[in-house]
Structures are given as C-alpha cells and as structure tokens.
Amino acid sequence: MAVLSKDEITEKLKSVDGWNLENNQITKEYKFKDFISALDLLNKIGSAAEEMNHHPDLFLHSWNKLKISISTHSEGGVTERDFKLAKKIESLSK
C-alpha cells in the first residue's frame, strides 16, 4: 500500500471530521463527559482495530480524553488504510 502525499492526506482529511496531520500520522482527540465513556470508545476501537489487523496508538488521559494517532508503520506513513480505520472510528464514536 502506497504512502499518501501531504496533498493527498490534506484532501482526505476533509472526509473525517476533526482529524489532523501531526508527526506523519493522522490524529484526533475526543473529550467525554466521564472516564467510562472514554474507556467505552477505546474498547470499541480496540475490537475494530483487531478485526482490521490495523492498530492505532491510543492514549487515554486526563480521565476523559482519548487521543488517537494512526499511521501504517510498515509503510512509514499515512495510507488509505489509515483513513479506512479513521472512518470506522468515526462511526463507533456516534
């Protein structure tokens, strides 16, 4: 799978609300009303990522925030696969 150019990533970011390019990864931070809600999304993402065999970096912090960073480590950058996972995460967060 080919690494996307910065222009391609910028264009694709328009299809996933609130995601940004940061340190050669696409990232988003969610803020929740409580710890359990943050943990619930983290667990849903974990199950979906395992099914896709594509694992993001997940950082649960400040009791109600979850930061997600996605890249295709084996390719050394952002690929179509990362956007597929980001869209899946978006559907799980609703």
Summary of the structure (lengths in Angstrom):
residues: 94
radius of gyration: 12.8
end to end distance: 28.9
largest distance: 38.5
contacts: 263
relative contact order: 0.24
helix: 41%
strand: 24%
